[in-house]
């Protein structure tokens, strides 16, 4: 039996091996084989022997286009590509769970428990982010309504100012003659 310290895999290692392919969070066969400490060839053999346990929503084979896209995203070296003679299998969360029953080893059980906890944490983060997005959308809607209300207030103020100007202008146009205030200067007579 292996030591407990051998079974501890940092969460970051597992998280970095979860990819989004076909809109699903999946793990690739060779990454799982590395985590389970078995050869990829052996993992695939076990899956093929028990293929009825892996329907399409548990596992699918990556297409050639998906494989090229996946390789280009991570700029895999020639040595990495040599290990990919066949398109890799992609295991969804349920497929990874099913692998523990197919591989049936202490290591597989421990790793699967770890992976399931990480998938659960991903779901929780997604839910929390969804709640946060909904709250932000609600605030944006309130802000939008407040902006509309402020615009209406400014429209009313503009209308009131226009009415006030209309009332004041006619009085100014009449130009009522004003009486002069102060001393009147006497006209000087010109001396010739």
C-alpha positions in Angstrom: 0.0 0.0 0.0 1.3 3.5 -0.9 2.0 6.2 1.7 -0.7 8.8 2.3 1.8 11.6 1.2 2.0 9.9 -2.2 -1.8 10.3 -2.6 -1.9 14.0 -2.0 -2.3 15.9 -5.2 -2.5 19.7 -5.1 -5.8 21.1 -6.2 -4.1 23.4 -8.7 -2.6 20.4 -10.5 -6.0 18.8 -11.0 -7.6 22.2 -11.9 -5.0 22.8 -14.6 -6.0 19.5 -16.2 -9.7 20.3 -16.6 -10.5 21.7 -20.0 -13.6 23.0 -21.7 -14.3 21.0 -24.8 -17.7 20.9 -26.6 -19.1 23.1 -23.8 -18.3 20.6 -21.1 -15.7 20.5 -18.4 -13.6 17.4 -19.2 -10.3 15.7 -18.3 -8.1 14.1 -21.0 -7.2 10.4 -20.8 -3.4 10.9 -20.5 -3.8 13.5 -17.7 -6.0 11.0 -15.8 -3.5 8.2 -16.4 -0.8 10.5 -15.0 -2.9 11.2 -11.9 -3.8 7.6 -11.4 -0.1 6.6 -12.0 -0.9 4.2 -14.8 0.0 4.2 -18.5 -2.5 5.9 -20.8 -2.5 2.7 -22.9 -3.7 0.7 -19.8 -6.4 3.3 -18.9 -7.7 3.1 -22.5 -7.7 -0.6 -22.5 -9.8 -0.7 -19.3 -12.2 1.8 -20.8 -12.5 -0.2 -24.0 -13.2 -3.4 -22.0 -16.0 -1.6 -20.1 -17.2 0.6 -22.9 -20.9 0.1 -22.0 -20.1 2.0 -18.7 -19.1 5.1 -20.7 -22.0 6.6 -22.7 -21.5 9.7 -24.8 -22.3 12.0 -21.9 -19.6 10.3 -19.8 -16.8 10.1 -22.4 -16.2 11.0 -26.0 -13.2 10.9 -28.3 -11.7 14.2 -29.3 -12.1 15.0 -33.1 -9.0 15.8 -35.2 -10.1 19.5 -35.3 -10.5 19.6 -31.6 -7.2 17.9 -31.1 -5.4 20.4 -33.3 -7.1 23.3 -31.6 -6.2 21.9 -28.2 -2.6 21.4 -29.2 -2.3 24.9 -30.6 -3.7 26.4 -27.4 -1.0 24.8 -25.3 1.8 24.8 -27.9 2.6 21.2 -27.1 6.1 20.1 -28.1 7.0 17.4 -30.6 7.6 15.0 -27.7 4.2 15.7 -26.3 2.6 15.1 -29.7 4.3 11.8 -30.1 2.3 10.5 -27.2 -0.9 11.4 -29.0 -1.0 8.8 -31.9 -4.7 8.5 -31.3 -7.2 11.1 -30.5 -7.6 11.3 -26.7 -10.6 10.4 -24.8 -12.3 13.2 -22.9 -14.0 12.3 -19.7 -16.8 14.4 -18.2 -17.3 14.5 -14.4 -19.5 11.4 -14.6 -16.9 9.6 -16.8 -14.2 10.4 -14.3 -16.3 9.0 -11.5 -17.0 5.8 -13.5 -13.2 5.4 -14.0 -12.7 4.6 -10.4 -14.9 1.5 -10.7 -13.1 0.4 -13.8 -9.5 1.0 -12.5 -10.3 -0.4 -9.0 -7.2 0.6 -7.1 -6.5 2.6 -4.0 -4.8 5.3 -6.0 -7.8 5.5 -8.4 -10.2 5.8 -5.5 -8.2 8.5 -3.8 -7.6 10.5 -6.9 -11.3 10.2 -7.9 -12.4 11.6 -4.5 -10.1 14.5 -5.0 -11.3 15.2 -8.5 -15.0 14.9 -7.5 -14.4 17.5 -4.8 -12.8 19.9 -7.3 -15.6 19.4 -9.8 -18.0 20.2 -6.9 -16.1 23.3 -6.1 -16.2 24.4 -9.7 -20.0 24.0 -9.6 -20.2 26.1 -6.4 -18.1 28.8 -7.9 -20.3 28.8 -11.0 -23.4 29.1 -8.9 -21.8 31.9 -6.8 -20.8 33.7 -10.0 -24.3 33.3 -11.3 -25.8 34.9 -8.2 -23.3 37.7 -8.4 -24.1 38.3 -12.0 -27.8 38.4 -11.2 -27.2 40.9 -8.4 -25.1 43.1 -10.7 -27.8 42.9 -13.4 -30.3 44.0 -10.8 -28.2 47.0 -9.8 -27.6 47.9 -13.5 -31.4 47.9 -14.0 -31.9 50.1 -11.0 -29.2 52.4 -12.2 -30.7 52.5 -15.6 -34.1 53.4 -14.1 -32.5 56.1 -11.9 -30.8 57.5 -15.0 -34.1 57.6 -16.8 -35.7 59.4 -13.8 -32.9 61.9 -13.7 -33.4 62.6 -17.4 -37.1 63.2 -16.9 -36.4 65.6 -14.0 -34.0 67.6 -16.3 -36.6 67.6 -19.0 -39.1 69.1 -16.6 -36.6 71.7 -15.4 -35.9 72.6 -19.1 -39.6 73.0 -19.8 -40.0 75.2 -16.7 -37.1 77.4 -17.7 -38.6 77.8 -21.2 -42.0 78.7 -19.7 -40.3 81.2 -17.4 -38.4 82.8 -20.3 -41.7 83.1 -22.3 -43.3 84.9 -19.4 -40.4 87.3 -18.8 -39.7 88.2 -22.4 -42.9 90.0 -23.2 -42.5 92.4 -20.3 -39.0 93.2 -21.3 -40.0 93.9 -25.0 -42.6 96.6 -23.9 -39.8 98.8 -22.7 -41.7 101.0 -20.3 -40.2 104.6 -20.4 -38.4 105.3 -17.2 -38.4 108.6 -15.5 -35.0 110.1 -15.0 -33.9 110.5 -11.5 -31.5 113.2 -10.4 -30.6 116.8 -11.3 -31.4 118.2 -14.6 -28.6 120.1 -16.1 -29.4 123.6 -17.5 -28.8 124.1 -21.1 -25.8 126.3 -21.8 -26.2 129.1 -24.1 -23.6 129.5 -26.7 -21.8 132.8 -26.7 -21.1 134.2 -30.0 
